[in-house]
């Protein structure tokens, strides 16, 4: 392969791979540069406006030629070891033999030859686009070919260039709605004169777009707008605005055409953004826009969710560059909105009808304040005058006690008197507080019964269980119904009649895209030789444990049971424990049927005391030997108990725990017990099953040399929590060639920070000097301890990254992986494949013929293993959609995998088959899962770690428990984030998060 030059100057930062030696195939690798001959992504490029970005030499034609199923041939003379029936053992260059662990190369942990990818020491790299993501190596061929439909609609490109104008409105307006109203009035008044018959599209902020030039380069307009807050018959207030429109740039449609044809590497974002805004313009006027979706109570009748909320239906719309050209992605959407009720009715729904006749408690007041803060209300006591206000708070006193100054002489008047005298409005419920509206300095009081909630306000706070269940009922649609609704939405939107689409020359197809797909075969799974069934071939994404034994069943001799449920009698708990112990034995574990101490019953509020009692009593009984498992029976609604128990067990006592809900204890099912047994086995260090190809050394680019597979995810706090930290989790396989066991590490980082900060870090120690650490480094060391080998290949699945963050995440995190490797040994740079996993997208795949039962699973969804890498995928980059699971209800969402960086030269078949096969190794059930397990495990570990944050006092005086709400993070540490309590060593080593 020709080397991609990153810069013109002579200083080329190239990573040289360490030479791999293999006793069975003694071909030495030639030194190889990163990314198939390209240099690594540099975090900082020197700014030089004259230097073109596309200095890439063209790729050679035989780039995509295959060697076997997994590897891609490189022109640099690399000889990859081919998988065969040979044993998996390979001879490697030893690490520093003087040290048992991987050792630090230098005192500062730098890479010896070629380390400077990043101008700053793990700072925030700029999003340098002077390198490209991994190109598509060709298309997959493995699997049964079929046709599926996708919710993508072909969009014909306009031929004319599009113009962008800057808009300045004075006085400045914060509301997009008001901005749009100003611009609509300007177009109404001046379209046929000053605007030269142009119909512009407007983004609601600073940009205006036209399909042809306006007759001027700069012009100022004066627009008068009537304030609608004062009602139809009330006094009108006129506001005057100055609007300056100034030419900025022209978006070149030719560049977009070249990009879509695969002749240009970088997407012209400006052109895509303009087309997206144009196609959203009409819907923005018709519906309630939220993010990329549009909602309306008229699309479908809103459904009540309870507590004053209702669900609105709508649709998602986004323009996407694909191999078939431009595509409009349309999907159905639902969201929770606040019902446009009188505030008094809303409060009665929130707290119960008796609230109108009883005094409010402090807890009631807090609940109302939280629910209404930031909500827009309109007054109803002034006839046609419906002025709108935003609620800022709640008065601490009831309405009957409220007084305020009516003049400069501090003459006081009660709110009750004022409303009676001024508006003839008698306040009925004087025991309730008033709403505070406007700013805090000049508080305005409004009685609740004089206000109504304004329609069309999305509810952004957390929904309760009941509301989530009700919303899921609305959103859960069978594939055929969803497809019909999408088609109906496209017809209703009538893009062929859309004046904006017409103006800009955009034509949208009304047919779903037909796409070639393949159904990848399910992998054979290996179970223990002592079971009746030693191998298993899953059918339609599922199988069961009947007649099978876990391939590595663990031994549990010392265990205890703690019962936090009042309704579970000791005899019932004992019966459940016996059944579970029996199931563990049947499944292939050695499980002592007797607990170390009798089942201990405790109250949930004394969780810490009870756990410590069980821990110490057991230690006394076993003469200091640790418990191997704690079984906990919890009430069905247990509040913070679950989180508290996990935090105490995993960060304080070092106990592996398994929780079971009361309903399962009473209604014992074999399926439930079998699933719990699977979880217990992996939590105690076992393996349930492995891929037959893995232990037969037949997985391309995994079985040939020791390979570590990482999964990483960051979970962010919910909306409305503006101080809680984000939690990062990284898991990594700890066995080779099986790649089934994953150890996990977690850390807290700054609020909503997406880049994982603790992948690699250094700090100063007074004795040792500069010390290296971080999650990647620790997991590489633990792989070495567990397998006796150092990883010679890294596959990194990264979850939760949006497209806009691809460059930034890759630059930062690949650099951290490099530094972590180099800190362990000079020149230690195993090749990395970095894959982003996305679930939060809106592409859906539908069977070509819903009546053909052989092409769908029981739920009517496409079959597990359905993969698409053409037509609706990226024009040039290495991405694919994979539906690896069987649907249960609703429409399955395929996972979107985007290979950003690939130094291992995977073919399309290689990475697609590996990813699909891994989905059958998920430890917690006997089904293939929708997301590759390492990414799934990282998500579970990050979610678990939210429970580790110390509970703190909340606004209503109660503690947050383990629920992870309202946790302060501003305490010490350079980053201002309180570190999570450390996991105990014995917990770290196993899949505790399962």
Long-range contacts (C-beta under 8 A, 24 or more apart in sequence): 1-36, 1-37, 1-59, 1-60, 1-63, 1-74, 1-75, 1-76, 2-37, 2-57, 2-58, 2-59, 2-60, 3-33, 3-37, 3-38, 3-39, 3-57, 4-35, 4-37, 4-38, 4-39, 4-55, 4-56, 4-57, 4-131, 4-132, 5-39, 5-55, 5-56, 5-57, 6-38, 6-39, 6-42, 6-45, 6-130, 6-131, 7-45, 7-46, 7-51, 7-130, 8-51, 8-55, 9-46, 12-39, 13-39, 13-40, 13-42, 13-114, 13-115, 13-116, 13-117, 14-39, 14-40, 14-114, 15-39, 15-40, 15-111, 15-114, 15-818, 15-829, 16-113, 16-114, 16-827, 16-829, 17-829, 17-830, 17-831, 18-93, 18-827, 18-828, 18-829, 18-830, 19-93, 20-92, 20-93, 20-705, 20-792, 21-91, 21-92, 21-93, 22-81, 22-90, 22-91, 22-705, 23-90, 23-91, 24-81, 24-86, 24-90, 25-79, 25-81, 25-82, 27-79, 27-81, 29-78, 29-79, 30-76, 30-77, 30-78, 32-74, 32-76, 32-78, 32-831, 32-903, 33-76, 34-831, 34-903, 35-131, 35-134, 35-901, 35-902, 35-903, 36-63, 36-72, 36-74, 36-134, 36-902, 36-903, 36-905, 37-74, 37-75, 37-76, 38-131, 38-132, 39-131, 40-117, 40-814, 40-815, 40-818, 41-117, 41-128, 41-131, 41-807, 41-810, 41-811, 41-814, 41-815, 41-901, 42-117, 42-118, 42-119, 42-128, 42-130, 42-131, 42-811, 43-117, 43-118, 43-119, 43-120, 43-123, 43-125, 43-126, 43-128, 43-811, 43-812, 43-815, 44-118, 44-119, 44-120, 44-125, 44-126, 44-128, 45-126, 45-128, 45-130, 53-129, 53-130, 53-266, 54-265, 54-266, 56-132, 56-265, 59-135, 63-135, 63-137, 64-137, 64-138, 64-907, 66-138, 66-907, 66-909, 68-700, 69-142, 69-700, 69-907, 69-909, 69-910, 69-913, 70-699, 70-700, 70-701, 70-906, 70-907, 70-909, 70-910, 70-913, 70-914, 71-700, 71-701, 71-904, 71-905, 71-906, 71-907, 71-910, 72-137, 72-905, 72-906, 72-907, 72-910, 73-905, 74-905, 78-905, 80-701, 80-704, 80-905, 81-704, 81-705, 82-704, 83-697, 83-698, 83-699, 83-700, 83-703, 83-704, 84-697, 85-696, 85-697, 86-697, 87-697, 88-697, 88-703, 88-736, 88-737, 90-704, 90-705, 90-706, 92-705, 92-706, 92-789, 92-790, 92-792, 95-784, 95-790, 95-824, 95-825, 96-825, 101-781, 101-784, 101-785, 102-780, 102-781, 102-784, 102-790, 102-824, 102-825, 103-824, 103-825, 104-772, 104-823, 104-824, 105-822, 105-823, 105-824, 105-825, 105-826, 105-828, 106-826, 107-769, 107-770, 108-762, 108-770, 109-762, 109-770, 109-772, 109-819, 109-822, 109-823, 110-819, 110-822, 110-823, 111-818, 111-819, 111-821, 111-822, 111-826, 111-827, 111-829, 112-822, 112-826, 112-827, 113-827, 115-818, 115-819, 115-822, 117-814, 117-815, 117-818, 118-811, 118-815, 121-762, 122-760, 122-761, 122-762, 122-812, 122-815, 122-816, 122-819, 124-755, 124-808, 124-812, 125-808, 125-811, 125-812, 125-815, 127-807, 127-808, 127-811, 128-807, 128-811, 129-266, 129-807, 132-265, 132-266, 133-806, 133-810, 133-877, 133-878, 133-898, 133-899, 133-900, 133-901, 134-877, 134-878, 134-899, 134-900, 134-901, 134-902, 135-876, 135-877, 135-878, 136-869, 136-874, 136-876, 136-877, 136-878, 136-879, 136-908, 137-878, 137-902, 137-905, 137-906, 137-907, 137-908, 138-907, 138-908, 139-869, 139-870, 139-908, 140-518, 140-867, 140-869, 140-880, 140-907, 140-908, 140-909, 140-912, 141-518, 141-909, 142-518, 142-520, 142-521, 142-909, 142-912, 142-913, 143-518, 143-519, 143-520, 143-521, 143-865, 143-867, 144-518, 144-519, 145-516, 145-517, 145-518, 146-516, 146-517, 146-518, 146-519, 146-848, 146-855, 146-866, 147-514, 147-515, 147-516, 147-517, 147-848, 148-514, 148-515, 148-517, 148-845, 148-846, 148-847, 148-848, 148-862, 148-866, 148-868, 149-483, 149-512, 149-513, 149-514, 149-515, 149-845, 149-846, 149-847, 149-848, 150-512, 150-513, 150-515, 150-843, 150-844, 150-845, 150-846, 150-868, 150-871, 150-872, 151-329, 151-330, 151-331, 151-483, 151-486, 151-512, 151-842, 151-843, 151-844, 151-846, 152-320, 152-322, 152-324, 152-327, 152-328, 152-329, 152-512, 152-513, 152-843, 152-872, 153-327, 153-328, 153-329, 153-330, 153-490, 153-508, 153-509, 153-510, 153-511, 153-512, 153-513, 154-324, 154-325, 154-326, 154-327, 154-328, 154-508, 154-509, 154-511, 154-513, 155-275, 155-279, 155-319, 155-325, 155-326, 155-327, 155-328, 155-506, 155-507, 155-508, 155-509, 156-325, 156-326, 156-506, 156-507, 156-508, 157-253, 157-256, 157-257, 157-260, 157-325, 157-326, 157-506, 158-211, 158-253, 158-275, 158-504, 158-505, 158-506, 159-253, 159-505, 160-211, 160-212, 160-253, 160-505, 161-250, 161-251, 161-252, 161-253, 162-209, 162-210, 162-211, 162-250, 162-251, 162-253, 162-271, 162-274, 162-275, 162-504, 163-209, 163-210, 163-211, 163-212, 163-213, 163-214, 163-247, 163-249, 163-250, 163-251, 164-207, 164-208, 164-209, 164-247, 164-248, 164-249, 164-250, 164-251, 164-270, 164-274, 165-200, 165-207, 165-208, 165-209, 165-210, 165-214, 165-245, 165-246, 165-247, 165-248, 166-206, 166-207, 166-208, 166-245, 166-246, 166-247, 166-248, 167-202, 167-205, 167-206, 167-207, 167-208, 167-243, 167-244, 167-245, 168-206, 168-243, 168-244, 168-246, 169-241, 169-242, 169-243, 170-241, 170-242, 170-244, 171-241, 173-241, 176-204, 176-205, 177-204, 178-225, 179-204, 179-205, 180-204, 180-284, 180-285, 181-225, 182-223, 182-225, 182-241, 182-243, 183-208, 183-243, 184-285, 185-223, 185-224, 185-225, 186-221, 186-223, 186-243, 189-223, 190-221, 194-219, 194-221, 198-503, 199-499, 199-500, 199-503, 201-274, 201-277, 201-278, 201-281, 201-500, 201-504, 202-277, 202-281, 203-277, 204-284, 207-248, 207-277, 208-245, 209-274, 209-277, 209-278, 211-503, 211-504, 211-505, 213-247, 214-245, 214-247, 216-245, 217-246, 217-247, 218-244, 218-245, 218-246, 218-247, 219-244, 219-245, 220-244, 221-245, 229-386, 229-387, 229-388, 230-385, 230-386, 230-387, 231-382, 231-383, 231-384, 231-385, 231-386, 231-387, 232-384, 233-383, 233-384, 233-385, 234-382, 234-383, 234-384, 234-385, 235-385, 256-321, 256-326, 259-321, 259-875, 260-321, 260-322, 260-325, 260-326, 260-875, 261-875, 262-323, 262-875, 262-876, 265-876, 267-321, 272-319, 272-321, 275-319, 275-326, 275-504, 275-506, 276-318, 276-319, 278-500, 278-501, 278-503, 278-504, 278-506, 279-317, 279-319, 279-328, 279-495, 279-498, 279-500, 279-501, 279-506, 279-508, 280-317, 281-500, 282-493, 282-498, 282-499, 282-500, 282-501, 283-317, 283-493, 287-314, 288-312, 288-314, 288-456, 288-458, 290-314, 290-335, 290-458, 292-316, 292-317, 292-318, 293-317, 293-333, 293-335, 295-333, 295-335, 295-337, 295-456, 295-458, 297-455, 302-337, 302-339, 303-470, 303-473, 303-474, 304-339, 304-470, 305-336, 305-463, 305-466, 305-467, 305-470, 305-471, 306-349, 306-464, 306-466, 306-467, 306-470, 307-349, 307-350, 307-371, 307-464, 307-467, 308-338, 308-339, 308-341, 308-345, 308-346, 308-349, 308-350, 308-371, 309-336, 309-337, 309-338, 309-339, 309-459, 309-463, 309-467, 310-336, 310-337, 310-338, 310-339, 311-335, 311-336, 311-337, 311-470, 311-471, 311-474, 311-475, 312-337, 313-474, 315-486, 315-489, 316-842, 318-842, 321-874, 321-875, 322-871, 322-872, 322-873, 322-874, 322-875, 323-870, 323-871, 323-872, 323-873, 323-874, 323-875, 324-513, 324-871, 324-872, 327-513, 327-872, 328-495, 328-508, 329-842, 329-843, 330-486, 330-489, 330-490, 331-486, 331-842, 331-843, 331-844, 332-475, 332-477, 332-482, 332-485, 332-486, 332-489, 334-471, 334-474, 334-475, 335-458, 335-459, 336-458, 336-459, 336-463, 336-467, 336-471, 337-456, 337-457, 337-458, 337-459, 338-375, 338-453, 338-457, 338-458, 338-459, 339-453, 340-452, 340-453, 340-454, 340-455, 340-456, 341-452, 341-453, 342-380, 342-449, 342-451, 342-452, 342-453, 343-372, 343-377, 343-435, 343-448, 343-449, 343-451, 343-452, 343-453, 344-429, 344-432, 344-448, 344-449, 346-371, 346-372, 346-453, 347-432, 347-448, 355-432, 356-429, 356-432, 358-431, 359-398, 359-431, 360-398, 360-431, 360-432, 360-433, 362-956, 362-957, 363-956, 365-394, 365-396, 365-433, 366-955, 366-956, 368-394, 368-433, 369-393, 369-394, 370-461, 370-955, 371-461, 372-435, 375-453, 375-457, 376-453, 376-454, 376-457, 377-435, 377-437, 377-446, 377-451, 377-452, 377-453, 377-454, 378-451, 378-452, 378-454, 379-446, 379-450, 379-451, 380-450, 380-451, 380-452, 381-419, 381-423, 381-425, 381-450, 382-423, 388-454, 389-435, 389-437, 389-438, 389-444, 389-446, 389-451, 390-437, 390-438, 391-435, 391-436, 391-437, 392-436, 392-437, 392-438, 392-439, 392-440, 392-443, 393-435, 393-436, 393-440, 394-433, 394-434, 394-435, 394-436, 395-433, 395-434, 395-435, 395-436, 395-445, 396-433, 397-433, 398-430, 398-431, 398-432, 398-433, 399-427, 399-429, 399-430, 399-431, 399-432, 399-433, 399-434, 399-445, 399-447, 400-430, 400-431, 402-434, 402-445, 404-445, 415-445, 415-447, 419-447, 419-450, 425-450, 460-719, 460-720, 461-718, 461-719, 461-720, 462-718, 462-719, 462-720, 475-890, 476-889, 476-890, 477-890, 477-891, 478-859, 478-860, 478-890, 478-891, 479-844, 479-846, 479-847, 479-850, 479-856, 479-859, 479-860, 479-861, 479-887, 479-891, 479-892, 480-846, 480-850, 480-860, 482-844, 482-846, 482-891, 483-512, 483-846, 483-850, 486-512, 486-844, 487-512, 512-846, 513-871, 513-872, 514-848, 515-845, 515-868, 515-870, 515-871, 515-872, 516-868, 516-870, 516-871, 517-845, 517-862, 517-866, 517-867, 517-868, 518-866, 518-867, 519-863, 519-865, 519-866, 519-867, 520-865, 520-866, 520-867, 520-882, 520-912, 520-913, 520-916, 521-865, 522-864, 522-865, 522-920, 522-928, 523-691, 523-692, 523-693, 523-916, 523-917, 523-920, 524-691, 524-692, 524-693, 525-689, 525-690, 525-691, 525-692, 525-920, 526-551, 526-689, 526-690, 526-691, 526-692, 526-695, 527-551, 527-588, 527-689, 528-552, 528-553, 528-588, 530-588, 531-588, 535-692, 536-689, 538-920, 538-928, 540-857, 540-858, 540-863, 540-864, 540-886, 541-857, 541-863, 541-864, 541-865, 541-884, 541-885, 541-886, 541-927, 541-928, 542-886, 542-926, 542-927, 542-928, 543-926, 543-927, 544-674, 544-926, 545-587, 545-674, 545-677, 545-678, 545-926, 548-587, 548-588, 549-587, 549-588, 550-587, 550-588, 550-589, 550-678, 550-681, 550-686, 550-687, 550-688, 550-689, 551-588, 551-687, 551-688, 551-689, 551-690, 552-681, 552-686, 552-687, 553-587, 553-588, 553-589, 553-590, 553-681, 553-686, 554-589, 554-590, 554-681, 554-684, 554-685, 554-686, 555-589, 555-590, 555-591, 556-584, 556-589, 556-590, 556-591, 556-592, 556-628, 556-629, 556-680, 556-684, 557-590, 557-592, 557-628, 558-592, 558-596, 558-618, 558-622, 558-625, 558-626, 558-627, 558-628, 558-629, 559-592, 559-595, 559-596, 559-627, 559-628, 559-629, 559-630, 559-631, 560-595, 560-596, 560-597, 560-600, 560-614, 560-618, 560-627, 560-629, 560-630, 560-631, 561-595, 561-599, 561-600, 561-630, 561-631, 561-632, 561-633, 562-599, 562-600, 562-601, 562-602, 562-610, 562-611, 562-614, 562-630, 562-631, 562-632, 562-633, 563-599, 563-600, 563-601, 563-602, 563-632, 563-633, 564-601, 564-602, 564-603, 564-604, 564-607, 564-610, 564-632, 564-633, 564-634, 564-635, 564-638, 564-641, 565-633, 565-634, 565-635, 565-662, 565-665, 566-635, 567-635, 567-662, 568-633, 568-662, 568-665, 568-666, 570-599, 570-601, 572-665, 572-666, 573-599, 573-633, 573-665, 574-599, 575-668, 576-633, 576-660, 576-665, 576-668, 577-631, 579-668, 579-673, 580-631, 580-660, 580-673, 580-676, 580-677, 583-670, 583-673, 583-674, 583-676, 583-677, 584-677, 584-680, 584-681, 587-674, 587-677, 587-678, 587-681, 588-681, 589-677, 589-680, 589-681, 589-686, 596-621, 596-622, 596-627, 597-621, 604-634, 604-635, 604-638, 604-639, 604-641, 607-641, 607-644, 607-645, 607-648, 608-644, 608-648, 611-645, 611-648, 611-649, 611-653, 611-655, 612-653, 615-653, 615-655, 626-654, 626-986, 627-655, 628-656, 628-684, 629-656, 629-657, 629-658, 629-680, 629-683, 629-684, 630-655, 630-656, 630-657, 630-658, 631-657, 631-658, 631-660, 632-657, 632-658, 632-659, 632-660, 633-659, 633-660, 633-661, 633-662, 633-665, 634-659, 634-660, 634-661, 634-662, 635-661, 635-662, 636-661, 636-662, 636-663, 639-961, 639-963, 640-951, 640-959, 640-960, 640-961, 640-962, 640-963, 641-961, 641-962, 642-947, 642-962, 643-946, 643-947, 643-961, 643-962, 643-963, 643-964, 644-947, 644-951, 644-961, 644-962, 645-962, 646-944, 646-947, 646-948, 646-962, 647-947, 647-948, 647-962, 647-981, 650-944, 650-948, 650-983, 650-984, 650-987, 650-992, 651-948, 651-980, 651-981, 651-982, 651-983, 651-984, 652-981, 652-984, 653-984, 654-984, 654-985, 654-986, 654-987, 656-683, 656-684, 656-986, 656-987, 656-990, 656-992, 658-683, 674-926, 675-924, 675-925, 678-923, 678-924, 678-925, 678-926, 679-923, 679-924, 679-994, 682-741, 682-923, 682-924, 682-990, 682-991, 682-994, 683-990, 683-991, 683-992, 683-994, 684-990, 685-741, 685-989, 685-990, 687-735, 687-738, 687-740, 687-741, 688-740, 688-923, 689-740, 689-921, 690-738, 690-740, 690-921, 691-738, 691-739, 691-740, 691-917, 691-918, 691-920, 691-921, 693-917, 694-737, 694-738, 694-739, 694-740, 695-737, 695-738, 697-737, 699-737, 699-914, 699-917, 700-910, 700-913, 700-914, 701-793, 701-904, 701-905, 701-906, 701-910, 701-914, 702-737, 702-739, 702-793, 702-795, 702-914, 703-737, 705-792, 705-793, 706-736, 706-783, 706-787, 706-789, 706-790, 706-791, 706-792, 706-793, 707-733, 707-736, 707-737, 707-739, 707-791, 707-792, 707-793, 707-794, 707-795, 708-732, 708-733, 708-736, 708-779, 708-780, 708-783, 708-791, 708-793, 708-794, 708-795, 709-733, 709-739, 709-795, 709-796, 709-797, 709-918, 709-934, 710-776, 710-779, 710-794, 710-795, 710-796, 710-797, 710-934, 711-742, 711-797, 711-799, 711-932, 711-933, 711-934, 711-935, 711-936, 711-937, 711-938, 712-756, 712-759, 712-796, 712-797, 712-798, 712-799, 712-813, 712-935, 712-938, 713-798, 713-799, 713-800, 713-935, 713-938, 713-939, 713-941, 713-942, 714-749, 714-753, 714-754, 714-756, 714-800, 714-942, 715-800, 715-939, 715-942, 715-943, 715-946, 716-751, 716-752, 717-751, 717-752, 717-964, 721-965, 721-966, 722-751, 723-751, 723-967, 723-968, 723-969, 723-970, 724-751, 724-949, 724-964, 724-965, 724-966, 724-967, 724-969, 725-749, 725-750, 725-751, 725-949, 725-967, 725-969, 725-977, 725-978, 726-750, 726-751, 726-752, 726-753, 726-754, 727-942, 727-943, 727-945, 727-946, 727-980, 728-756, 728-757, 728-758, 728-775, 728-942, 729-938, 729-939, 729-941, 729-942, 729-945, 729-993, 730-756, 730-759, 730-775, 730-776, 730-779, 730-938, 731-779, 731-934, 731-937, 731-938, 731-941, 731-993, 732-779, 732-780, 732-782, 732-783, 732-934, 733-783, 733-934, 734-782, 734-783, 734-786, 734-787, 734-989, 735-786, 735-787, 736-783, 736-787, 736-789, 736-791, 739-918, 739-921, 740-921, 740-923, 741-786, 741-991, 742-933, 742-934, 742-937, 742-991, 743-779, 743-782, 743-988, 743-989, 743-990, 743-991, 744-937, 744-938, 744-941, 744-988, 744-991, 744-992, 744-993, 745-775, 745-778, 745-779, 745-941, 745-983, 745-988, 746-941, 746-942, 746-944, 746-945, 746-948, 746-980, 746-983, 747-775, 747-945, 747-979, 747-980, 748-945, 748-949, 748-969, 748-977, 748-978, 748-979, 748-980, 749-975, 749-977, 750-975, 750-976, 750-977, 751-969, 754-800, 754-801, 754-805, 754-808, 754-809, 755-808, 755-809, 755-812, 755-813, 756-813, 756-816, 757-975, 759-813, 759-816, 759-817, 759-820, 760-816, 760-817, 760-819, 760-820, 760-823, 762-823, 772-819, 772-820, 772-823, 774-816, 774-820, 776-816, 776-817, 776-820, 776-821, 777-820, 777-823, 777-824, 780-820, 780-821, 780-824, 781-824, 782-988, 782-989, 790-824, 790-825, 790-828, 791-830, 792-830, 793-830, 793-831, 793-833, 793-904, 794-821, 794-830, 794-831, 794-832, 794-833, 795-832, 795-833, 795-835, 795-904, 795-914, 796-832, 796-833, 796-834, 796-835, 797-835, 797-837, 797-932, 797-934, 797-935, 798-834, 798-835, 798-836, 798-837, 798-935, 799-836, 799-837, 799-838, 799-839, 799-931, 799-935, 799-938, 799-939, 800-939, 801-836, 801-838, 802-838, 802-840, 806-836, 806-898, 806-900, 809-836, 810-834, 810-900, 810-901, 814-901, 831-903, 831-904, 832-901, 832-903, 832-904, 833-899, 833-901, 833-902, 833-903, 833-904, 833-906, 833-911, 834-899, 834-900, 834-901, 834-902, 835-897, 835-898, 835-899, 835-900, 835-911, 835-915, 836-897, 836-898, 836-900, 837-895, 837-896, 837-897, 837-931, 837-932, 837-935, 838-895, 838-896, 838-897, 838-898, 839-893, 839-895, 839-896, 839-930, 839-931, 841-893, 841-896, 843-872, 843-881, 843-894, 843-896, 844-891, 844-892, 844-893, 844-894, 845-881, 845-883, 845-892, 845-894, 846-891, 857-886, 857-887, 858-886, 858-887, 859-886, 859-887, 859-888, 859-889, 859-890, 859-892, 860-887, 861-886, 861-887, 861-891, 861-892, 862-892, 864-928, 865-916, 866-894, 867-912, 867-916, 868-894, 869-908, 869-912, 874-898, 878-902, 878-908, 878-911, 880-908, 880-912, 882-912, 882-915, 882-916, 883-930, 884-915, 884-916, 884-919, 884-928, 884-929, 884-930, 884-931, 884-932, 885-919, 885-927, 885-928, 885-929, 885-930, 886-927, 886-928, 892-930, 893-930, 894-930, 895-930, 895-931, 895-932, 897-932, 923-991, 923-994, 924-994, 937-991, 937-993, 937-994, 940-993, 940-994, 941-993, 943-993, 944-992, 944-993, 945-980, 948-980, 948-981, 949-978, 949-980, 950-978, 950-981
